[in-house]
Amino acid sequence: MDVFNKICNSVAGTVAGTVNQLSNALPGNPVTREYEATKLIGSAGPGLLWKIYSGHKKSTKQEVSVFVLEKKCLDRFARKSDREALLTSYRKGVAQLTKLRHPRLLVVQHALEESRDSLAFVSEPVRESLLNLLKTEDAIYPVEIKYGLIQLSEALQFIHKEGRLLHMNICPENIIVNASGAWKLAGFDFALSATPTSDPQQPSWSAEESDWSLPIECRPFSDITAPELSLSQLATPANDMFSLGCLAYAVFNKGRPLLARESDAQAPTRNLHKLKQLNVAQLTSVPDGLKDYVKMLLNIKPELRPDAHQFTQIEYFQDVTVKTLNYLDSLFQWDNLQKSQFYKGLPQILPQLPHRVCLLRVIPCLAKEFVNHTMVPFVLPNVLQISEKSTKDEFTQYILPSLIPVLKIVEPVQVLLILMQRMELLLKLTPAEYVRSDVMPVMHRALDSMDQQAAQELCLAALPGVASLIDYPAMKNALLPRILRVCLTTPHTSVRVNCLVCLGKLLEHLDKWLVYDQVLPFLPKITSREPAVLMGILGVYKLALTLPKLGISKEVLATQVIPFLFPLTVENSLTLSQFGMLMGLLKEMTARVEAEQKEKLEQISGLQKEQQSASISLVTPPGQLVAAPPPQSELDSFFSSLGIDTATDSTPKPAPKTPMTMTPSASTGSLSLEDKQRLARQQEESRGMKSSTNGHTQRPITSPVTPSPAPKPSTSLMDGFLESNLKQMSFTTQKPIMQQTQMPTLPIMQSPTQPTWNTGNTMGGMNAMPASNWSMMPNNGPARPMGMMQQQQQQPHLTSPNMMMSPSSFSQPMYGQQNKPAKQLTAAEMQDLLS
């Protein structure tokens, strides 16, 4: 924040300093009522007393330059007469320049205004004086010097003949370089007007002898003054041509003059002696093609100097680049046919011109033709060719302002095609805000022009480069619908393919939901089956599938994409490689559907198992066994016989636990750790029950016919275990024992007085033994007749399995075996019961 405040304070201080400077420069001057001066850009005139400011007109914002002379700068001259003479010459020069109107002279837009503190006038936009340019520029291009000298020669030709004036002070300080790089003649402070004569075709001028007591700023410079003018006051147009020769030498010699600038009366004589000894070898800085003519301009005899018209016709200036610049300045005089021919040949000449010249001299001339829509197709290629070598800042400053009106031109259609051909260049150089406001409408217009196939293809090729600058609403509502519409309606296969290629490149700039809503539903609507179109569709799908920010869901793949792509596999127009690409994409999509769906089902199965485990742990009391799973259905058995697993989970599952009797070794191998811990606890409890029942005898049954009372709830682990297993058994409806096809088998006693259990099959063996073996007679008693057994058919405790197998019945003597102690169970028998 402190850094930001420092920057703001610095900018504010600079602006305040500039405002104060301008306020001091123009206090109360009438020029300030209409014009606003902003920045000091250069200086001009004798002693560089004129300060040049850039500015604009307040009402129209038109760019101008403001020349200001502060009277306090004249305080260095001691004599008041000198100050007044200098002010008089400045007033005269500006007044004379205001009267003259020529392209080679500085254009004055507002006449001189004077206040108590300053003189000021307004001109066309300029850069600086030639003297400033010679001091600041590293080099001035030869074509600039050539054309500048021609411009000065044309200006002298005009003032000599039409203006009937002699300039008398042609020097770098009085040459102004305008904003487009043209050299403009100014500084008419010591100009001489022709005296009236009887022959208007032969004007004459009279000059006064120089007052060497005046400051050098108050008289023509001695180093550019012709010797005949200084010695004999002979004033002719040849005086100005001598000054032009001195200027040419100084320009090629980096501003250093040929003659010394002295202020004494003997200076003209010394200069004359030096000029008499001048030879071509001393003009080493001057180009070979111009040396001889510069030496002629510096001749001490005025009649040997070439005039302004002759100087422009020498071979040195007959250069194609110079002629081109000269033609550009005179284009307003030509008709459209001549202009079109010139503009067609201009692209071959532009590479020979320096880039600065193209920006400052060629572009302003070409921009004037943009108002003539007929000439735009001929002018626009040249402007875009110059733009290729321009930086972004140069393009924005010099080219774009004149190019924006062209972007809005609807007719002729050639303009649209040219813009599309160079659209990539425009997008590269144009700032983002201008792309959105001015360039994008041109691209929309190209897409909408159905009869311009080339424009559409060029536009589609350039669109991906501007995609990052397009906001979401414009992409969704303006650009993307146009591309999709062109792809469906165009009769040209190349345009359709370019639409798909453009669409694929735009995917990375699109939102996922925009792709789902507009792009993916659009592709199946393309009815064309050309191989190129199909490969374009595959490319869009491939990119949508692989881009991390997009991706196609398995639902869309399974319901939309794969059903659309699979019929394309039987297209005979596809080559082998294209078919391979199609199948590879389909396999990739199918594999993704399989992987994602499998992962989803695994997650669902895991959640279901967790829910079942949670519900069992909440519902099943501790120590109670879980019911066995239902038996395998016939359909599952059929698929299993074929080697097909019908389970949804591909992972192997443990075999379901059944209440069948298992040996301890087998049980241990298939039980989990929790089951083993639970059985160990049950074993400890059974041992505790065994120890608690030692010394007690079972209560005998008083009557085998009378049903025993209902057993009380048992808290022992043994009772709970047997009761839970008995509830899981499936018995038939109660019937008399003799009417059953198979009689339940009672346990076989191990002693004459104690019944025993069949350990071969705990549950199934009770029903497997035939009724004929079911005898409970004591070993020492006689066999019971069958009639007695028939009399016992109605005994409830024999016909009811629950009564027969009730846990309480094991504590009573059976069939008259009264008061006989029960045999203790071994550990193996107890384990069998627990299993």
Beta strands, then each sheet from edge to edge (+ up, - down):
strand 1: 35-44
strand 2: 50-57
strand 3: 63-70
strand 4: 108-114
strand 5: 118-123
strand 6: 126-129
strand 7: 165-166
strand 8: 175-178
strand 9: 183-185
strand 10: 192-193
strand 11: 205-206
strand 12: 234-235
sheet 1: 1+ 2- 3+ 5- 4+
sheet 2: 6+ 8- 9+
sheet 3: 7+ 10-
sheet 4: 11+ 12-
end
